[in-house]
Amino acid sequence: MKPFLAIFIALAVLFTACSSPIAERGDTVSLTYTGRHVNGTIFDSNDPANMALLGRTSVSPLVVRVGSGQVIPGFEDALFGMKQGQSKTVTIKARDAYGTYDPQKTLVIPKQSTISLETVSSRLIEIPSTDLPAALQSFNGLGKNYSTENFVYNITRTGFYPNGTGFSVVQLLEARKPAFQLEGTYWPSVIAWMNDTHFAVRSIIDEEKTYYTKFGPYTVDLNETHATLHTTLKLGDIVPTNAGQAVASSETMNSLTLDFNHPLAGRDLTFDIKVDELVKKV
């Protein structure tokens, strides 16, 4: 009887294991994981056993909807077919992790740059008619005013380019506001002076302020005619930019290199994964 009972129990366990649901697209899994470099160094983990190593005081399960793209491709592929309570270790090639390293995704920025506080331009500007507001695109616009975000112009002449598209010559009349911010700058400007043919825009820069540019924060030194901007970035600093997050990865005496690759790009990675809970898609 005992041998029969043992066989029955073994078959029951085997049947239960075989009939346990597996993770499929749309299912939700709660995971404990540890990520390692190929040399075994842990770079990320939500396993309580690794909290002290990573300097963390608490951890939370990683909850993933399978097939939703919430995690890197190789990690997600490993989830398909796993069962609740199952653990596995997978090594993921760089292309299926954070991508191969792209040397083109870097940008060299100067540690300091000097700009003139005053820029002189012609009051007459030729622009394509397609850049005018719809109400002024016809050539009956002579003498009418044309407004941009910062300036008011008057249409003084119209004509055609050799390809038949139209253009208008506009003359600056005035600034729409006492102070305005020009595209590509991080401080206000004013019209310093104007004569019959030209006008000057002067930057109003505060030497006491830090300016947060698309290349990170800069401080300023001023003299009467120029401003010198100095980056405050240091090696290893993370910089949120218009093109995404970058890291100050290297430097020379006069420049810093911003690297827009993911910090783990180009690296094969190993993950220990355990499915703590599996919830089937309804």
Secondary structure, DSSP 8 states (H G I E B T S, - for coil): -HHHHHHHHHHHHHHHHHHS-B--TT-EEEEEEEEEETTS-EEEE--GGGHHHHT-S----EEEETTSS-S-HHHHHHHTT-BTT-EEEEEE-GGGTT----TTSEEEEESEEEEESEEEEESEEEEEGGGS-GGG-STT-TT-EEE-SSEEEEEEEEEE-TTS-EEEEEEEEEESSSSB--TT-SS-EEEEEE-SSEEEEEE---TTS-EEETTEEEEEEE-SSEEEEEE---TT-EEEETTEEEEEEEE-SSEEEEE-S-TTTT--EEEEEEEEEEE---
